[in-house]
């Protein structure tokens, strides 16, 4: 029973670690994505010229 509990604890720890990595990756992508323009709705540099 003890090895089974150890494997279960390891699996839960690994799943939590992977969840943290995925959330951090999503936060990094959102932070580095160009913002959506309020004029045209596209994603581009904040100081892009609109003609």
C-alpha positions as CSV (number, residue, x, y, z in Angstrom):
1,X,0.0,0.0,0.0
2,X,2.8,2.4,0.8
3,X,4.4,2.3,-2.7
4,X,1.0,2.9,-4.2
5,X,0.5,6.0,-2.0
6,X,4.0,7.2,-2.9
7,X,3.2,6.9,-6.6
8,X,-0.1,8.7,-6.1
9,X,1.7,11.5,-4.3
10,X,4.3,11.7,-7.1
11,X,1.6,11.8,-9.8
12,X,-0.2,14.6,-8.0
13,X,3.0,16.6,-7.6
14,X,3.9,16.1,-11.3
15,X,0.4,17.2,-12.4
16,X,0.6,20.3,-10.2
17,X,4.0,21.1,-11.6
18,X,2.8,20.8,-15.2
19,X,-0.2,23.0,-14.4
20,X,2.0,25.7,-13.1
21,X,4.2,25.5,-16.2
22,X,1.2,25.7,-18.5
23,X,-0.3,28.7,-16.6
24,X,3.0,30.5,-16.6
25,X,3.4,30.0,-20.4
26,X,-0.1,31.3,-21.1
27,X,0.6,34.4,-18.9
28,X,3.9,35.0,-20.7
29,X,2.2,34.8,-24.2
30,X,-0.6,37.1,-23.1
31,X,1.9,39.6,-21.7
32,X,4.0,39.7,-24.9
33,X,1.1,39.7,-27.4
34,X,0.5,43.0,-29.2
35,X,-2.6,44.7,-27.7
36,X,-5.8,44.7,-29.7
37,X,-6.4,48.1,-31.4
38,X,-9.5,50.0,-30.4
39,X,-9.6,51.7,-33.8
40,X,-9.5,48.8,-36.2
41,X,-9.7,45.7,-34.0
42,X,-6.4,44.2,-35.3
43,X,-3.4,43.3,-33.2
44,X,-0.4,45.5,-34.0
45,X,2.1,47.8,-32.4
46,X,0.4,50.4,-30.1
47,X,1.8,53.3,-32.0
48,X,1.0,52.1,-35.5
49,X,-0.2,54.7,-37.9
50,X,-3.8,54.5,-39.1
51,X,-4.6,55.8,-42.5
